[in-house]
Amino acid sequence: MKIGTIDIGTNSMRLLIADYEGNKIENRKKYINTTRIGQGVNQEGYITKDALERNLKALKEFSDKCKEERCDKVYCMGTSALRDSKNGQDFVNEAKNLTDIDVKIICGEEESNLGFMGVLQGTEGDKKEDILVIDIGGGSTEFIVGNEKGIKFCKSENVGALRMTEKFITTDPISNEEFNNMTTFIEDTISSTIDKLRTMNISKIIGIGGAITSLSAMNQQLEVYSMEKVHNSVVTKKDLEKILQNLKIMTLNDKKTLKGLQPKRADIITAGVKILHIVMKKLEFEKIMISEYDNLEGLMCQNSKNMS
């Protein structure tokens, strides 16, 4: 069966089209459009008219793509920005009229569950030990601990790459003062979650989400993004610190030319990498493994199981 799954995130909209047979996902194709539905949500709590229109257009394109690829089913979820906005339901209604797709706005916990399910789908070998999955999105960061038997801990924190950039960063290159204010805010916000994680017996950290996959692509200096090269790659804390030092002093235009980084993500990448750096430092982990399987694969597994 051919299935399409769509994730409407704060920073980007993503589509996965794949064949799903007997719990296996094959022939994966992923598409991404930097649609920024969360841009400016913070001030009034409403998604702007521009952002709504931009995202409806992108959803229509993805819907057409699914038809073209003859998908049997299409599932779509909305995360942080749609969750937090006062007019998320307007988008859901208009999306249904335009594309006949049902957009389901999911809570942070459900988002975490789907991310974890996707990661397990893409991991080889022993899944008995507890792993920490960290998903740094545009609007929020999810922390999930568990193993193949299930999830033991999960928390969604309102620190994301786009949200932190909008809240703190106005200078280019980023001033020390702004960078330090952002760092303090992130540390304070996630400190109780970090304290909880420190008491758990975590064997390794696996990272998902655009900021983290971009970090891997930058670390490998990939001319062209490759799911195969990014999936199961490892980034050490040393590598991360070197990249972060560079990002801090670069102008936005310089960041746009970095190998492995999509130019449209250049303005928010520093905040995303810093969130990860804080987590690794506080938990005293020297490396992180990157997964290209995430909540899109999780959504596919979940819905296909429900159908069968």
VEXFIKE-965375 format. One record per residue (C-alpha): residue number from 1; y, x, z. Coordinates in Angstrom, 2 decimals, decimal comma, always signed. Last residue first. Layout:
N
nr  v  u  w
NUM  Y  X  Z
...
! end
This chain:
308
nr  v  u  w
308  -3,42  -5,16  +9,66
307  +0,18  -6,30  +9,62
306  +1,12  -5,04  +13,07
305  -0,44  -1,66  +12,30
304  +1,60  -1,47  +9,10
303  +4,74  -2,29  +11,04
302  +4,21  +0,42  +13,64
301  +3,08  +3,11  +11,24
300  +6,01  +2,61  +8,85
299  +8,54  +2,46  +11,67
298  +7,14  +5,71  +13,08
297  +7,39  +7,38  +9,66
296  +11,07  +6,42  +9,56
295  +11,41  +7,32  +13,27
294  +10,55  +10,97  +12,60
293  +8,31  +13,24  +10,53
292  +10,28  +16,25  +9,33
291  +9,49  +17,92  +12,63
290  +11,14  +21,09  +13,94
289  +9,60  +23,29  +16,63
288  +11,90  +24,60  +19,35
287  +12,05  +28,02  +20,92
286  +13,02  +29,93  +24,07
285  +12,89  +26,97  +26,46
284  +14,76  +27,31  +29,75
283  +15,31  +23,56  +30,29
282  +19,05  +24,07  +30,80
281  +19,32  +26,52  +27,89
280  +17,24  +24,42  +25,52
279  +19,20  +21,24  +26,31
278  +22,61  +22,94  +26,09
277  +21,72  +24,54  +22,75
276  +20,55  +21,20  +21,34
275  +23,87  +19,54  +22,16
274  +25,70  +22,58  +20,72
273  +23,83  +22,29  +17,41
272  +24,94  +18,67  +17,02
271  +28,56  +19,42  +17,97
270  +28,72  +22,29  +15,46
269  +27,12  +20,16  +12,71
268  +29,78  +17,41  +12,76
267  +32,28  +18,58  +10,10
266  +29,64  +20,23  +7,90
265  +27,43  +17,14  +7,53
264  +28,92  +16,07  +4,19
263  +28,56  +19,65  +2,89
262  +24,76  +19,44  +3,39
261  +23,76  +22,60  +5,26
260  +20,90  +24,85  +4,10
259  +23,12  +27,59  +2,71
258  +26,61  +27,41  +4,16
257  +29,35  +26,50  +1,66
256  +30,62  +23,45  +3,55
255  +30,87  +25,55  +6,71
254  +33,47  +27,75  +5,03
253  +35,60  +24,71  +4,16
252  +35,35  +23,45  +7,75
251  +36,67  +26,77  +9,04
250  +34,28  +29,14  +10,75
249  +34,69  +30,54  +14,28
248  +32,47  +28,13  +16,18
247  +29,92  +27,85  +13,38
246  +29,23  +31,58  +13,52
245  +28,60  +31,63  +17,28
244  +26,38  +28,54  +16,87
243  +24,25  +30,21  +14,18
242  +23,66  +33,26  +16,40
241  +22,91  +31,06  +19,40
240  +20,35  +29,06  +17,40
239  +18,55  +32,17  +16,20
238  +18,39  +33,48  +19,79
237  +17,14  +30,10  +21,08
236  +14,34  +30,36  +18,54
235  +13,91  +28,03  +15,58
234  +10,37  +27,13  +14,50
233  +9,22  +25,42  +11,31
232  +6,71  +22,56  +11,60
231  +8,41  +20,64  +8,76
230  +11,44  +22,53  +7,39
229  +9,62  +24,34  +4,60
228  +7,71  +21,26  +3,46
227  +10,72  +18,93  +3,64
226  +12,63  +21,35  +1,38
225  +16,41  +21,45  +1,14
224  +17,57  +23,60  -1,78
223  +19,24  +26,98  -1,30
222  +17,42  +27,29  +2,05
221  +19,03  +29,81  +4,39
220  +15,95  +29,72  +6,68
219  +18,20  +29,30  +9,73
218  +20,40  +26,94  +7,78
217  +17,39  +24,76  +6,84
216  +16,20  +24,82  +10,47
215  +19,65  +23,82  +11,77
214  +19,84  +21,09  +9,14
213  +16,53  +19,65  +10,45
212  +18,06  +19,65  +13,94
211  +21,37  +18,00  +13,06
210  +19,64  +15,46  +10,83
209  +17,10  +14,16  +13,32
208  +13,95  +15,58  +14,90
207  +13,17  +18,33  +17,40
206  +9,86  +19,22  +19,06
205  +9,91  +20,88  +22,47
204  +6,78  +22,41  +23,96
203  +4,33  +22,30  +26,89
202  +6,38  +20,04  +29,17
201  +5,20  +19,74  +32,78
200  +7,88  +17,50  +34,18
199  +10,30  +18,26  +37,04
198  +12,78  +19,88  +34,65
197  +12,84  +16,70  +32,57
196  +14,26  +14,72  +35,51
195  +17,04  +17,24  +36,12
194  +17,82  +17,23  +32,37
193  +18,11  +13,42  +32,39
192  +20,44  +13,63  +35,41
191  +22,58  +16,25  +33,64
190  +22,90  +14,45  +30,29
189  +26,47  +13,17  +30,62
188  +27,78  +16,10  +32,66
187  +26,44  +18,70  +30,24
186  +27,76  +16,79  +27,20
185  +31,23  +16,43  +28,78
184  +31,37  +20,08  +29,80
183  +30,42  +21,20  +26,28
182  +33,03  +18,93  +24,68
181  +35,75  +20,29  +26,94
180  +34,61  +23,85  +26,17
179  +34,74  +23,30  +22,40
178  +38,14  +21,66  +22,65
177  +39,54  +24,54  +24,69
176  +37,91  +27,22  +22,58
175  +39,60  +25,81  +19,48
174  +37,45  +24,58  +16,59
173  +38,40  +26,19  +13,27
172  +39,92  +23,78  +12,46
171  +41,26  +21,70  +15,35
170  +40,74  +17,98  +16,13
169  +37,35  +17,99  +17,88
168  +36,78  +16,06  +21,10
167  +35,87  +12,37  +20,74
166  +35,30  +12,23  +17,00
165  +33,13  +15,37  +17,10
164  +31,20  +14,09  +20,12
163  +30,44  +10,72  +18,46
162  +29,47  +12,34  +15,14
161  +26,98  +14,81  +16,67
160  +25,61  +12,44  +19,29
159  +26,03  +11,98  +23,03
158  +25,39  +8,44  +24,24
157  +22,10  +9,25  +26,00
156  +18,79  +7,53  +25,23
155  +16,03  +8,08  +27,75
154  +12,26  +8,14  +27,58
153  +9,56  +9,18  +29,99
152  +5,79  +8,92  +30,07
151  +5,10  +7,91  +26,46
150  +1,58  +7,38  +25,18
149  -2,01  +8,60  +25,05
148  -1,21  +11,02  +22,21
147  +1,30  +12,82  +24,43
146  +4,52  +12,04  +26,26
145  +8,15  +12,92  +26,83
144  +11,03  +11,35  +24,89
143  +14,70  +12,34  +24,95
142  +16,96  +10,48  +22,51
141  +20,45  +11,67  +21,57
140  +23,13  +9,20  +20,55
139  +25,80  +8,42  +17,97
138  +25,17  +10,75  +15,05
137  +21,59  +11,56  +15,94
136  +19,95  +14,29  +18,01
135  +16,29  +13,39  +18,49
134  +14,51  +15,42  +21,16
133  +10,75  +15,13  +21,50
132  +9,37  +16,67  +24,68
131  +5,64  +17,39  +24,56
130  +2,95  +16,66  +27,11
129  -0,46  +18,13  +26,40
128  -3,22  +16,05  +24,82
127  -1,97  +16,29  +21,24
126  -4,01  +19,34  +20,25
125  -4,01  +20,07  +16,52
124  -1,65  +18,90  +13,78
123  +1,61  +17,04  +14,26
122  +3,08  +14,73  +11,59
121  +1,82  +11,39  +12,90
120  +2,64  +12,50  +16,43
119  +6,27  +13,02  +15,34
118  +6,45  +9,54  +13,80
117  +5,16  +7,85  +16,97
116  +7,70  +9,79  +19,03
115  +10,56  +8,72  +16,79
114  +9,37  +5,11  +16,87
113  +9,19  +5,10  +20,65
112  +12,64  +6,68  +20,97
111  +14,19  +4,06  +18,68
110  +12,48  +1,37  +20,77
109  +14,04  +2,84  +23,89
108  +17,48  +3,09  +22,35
107  +17,44  -0,59  +21,36
106  +16,74  -1,80  +17,82
105  +18,93  -3,73  +15,41
104  +16,54  -5,22  +12,84
103  +17,91  -5,41  +9,32
102  +16,04  -8,08  +7,36
101  +16,29  -7,23  +3,66
100  +17,18  -10,03  +1,23
99  +19,50  -7,52  -0,48
98  +22,97  -9,10  -0,54
97  +22,52  -12,14  +1,67
96  +20,35  -10,24  +4,21
95  +22,80  -7,32  +4,29
94  +25,68  -9,74  +4,88
93  +23,93  -11,25  +7,89
92  +22,92  -7,89  +9,40
91  +26,45  -6,51  +8,85
90  +27,98  -9,48  +10,61
89  +25,45  -8,95  +13,45
88  +26,82  -5,46  +14,07
87  +30,26  -6,94  +14,75
86  +30,82  -5,98  +18,38
85  +29,51  -2,45  +17,86
84  +27,16  -0,59  +20,19
83  +23,80  -1,47  +18,62
82  +25,07  -1,18  +15,05
81  +26,41  +2,29  +15,89
80  +23,29  +3,43  +17,78
79  +20,42  +2,20  +15,58
78  +19,78  -0,22  +12,70
77  +16,27  -0,73  +11,41
76  +14,85  -1,67  +8,01
75  +11,38  -2,52  +6,78
74  +10,45  -2,89  +3,10
73  +7,05  -4,13  +1,95
72  +4,98  -3,96  -1,24
71  +7,20  -1,21  -2,67
70  +7,36  -1,24  -6,46
69  +9,17  +2,10  -6,88
68  +11,96  +0,32  -8,79
67  +12,03  -2,40  -6,16
66  +12,34  +0,19  -3,38
65  +15,12  +1,97  -5,32
64  +16,97  -1,33  -5,73
63  +16,85  -1,83  -1,94
62  +18,10  +1,73  -1,43
61  +21,05  +1,07  -3,75
60  +21,77  -2,25  -2,00
59  +21,66  -0,47  +1,37
58  +24,18  +2,08  +0,10
57  +26,56  -0,67  -1,06
56  +26,20  -2,51  +2,25
55  +26,90  +0,77  +4,05
54  +30,13  +1,53  +2,21
53  +31,27  -2,09  +2,63
52  +30,67  -2,05  +6,38
51  +32,33  +1,37  +6,77
50  +35,40  +0,24  +4,86
49  +35,67  -2,98  +6,92
48  +35,57  -0,94  +10,12
47  +32,70  -1,31  +12,62
46  +34,20  -2,84  +15,75
45  +34,27  -1,44  +19,28
44  +38,01  -1,02  +19,15
43  +38,33  +2,76  +19,44
42  +34,73  +3,96  +19,38
41  +33,62  +2,40  +16,10
40  +35,85  +4,84  +14,18
39  +33,11  +6,27  +12,02
38  +29,84  +4,74  +13,16
37  +28,80  +3,41  +9,73
36  +29,10  +6,99  +8,49
35  +27,47  +6,53  +5,05
34  +25,97  +9,97  +4,43
33  +23,23  +8,87  +2,01
32  +19,69  +10,19  +2,38
31  +16,50  +9,83  +0,36
30  +12,98  +10,70  +1,40
29  +9,77  +10,69  -0,62
28  +6,39  +10,83  +1,08
27  +3,28  +10,94  -1,10
26  +0,96  +10,10  +1,81
25  +1,11  +8,44  +5,22
24  -2,28  +7,94  +6,84
23  -3,22  +5,19  +9,28
22  -5,78  +3,75  +6,87
21  -3,56  +3,72  +3,79
20  +0,24  +4,00  +3,67
19  +1,78  +5,23  +0,45
18  +5,35  +6,42  +0,88
17  +9,02  +5,57  +0,44
16  +11,36  +6,80  +3,17
15  +15,03  +5,82  +3,13
14  +17,92  +7,19  +5,17
13  +21,38  +5,94  +6,03
12  +23,71  +8,45  +7,60
11  +26,09  +9,15  +10,47
10  +25,56  +6,28  +12,90
9  +22,07  +5,56  +11,60
8  +20,81  +2,84  +9,29
7  +17,12  +3,74  +9,03
6  +15,18  +2,39  +6,05
5  +11,42  +2,12  +5,57
4  +9,75  +1,55  +2,19
3  +6,05  +0,84  +1,87
2  +3,46  +1,29  -0,86
1  +0,00  +0,00  +0,00
! end
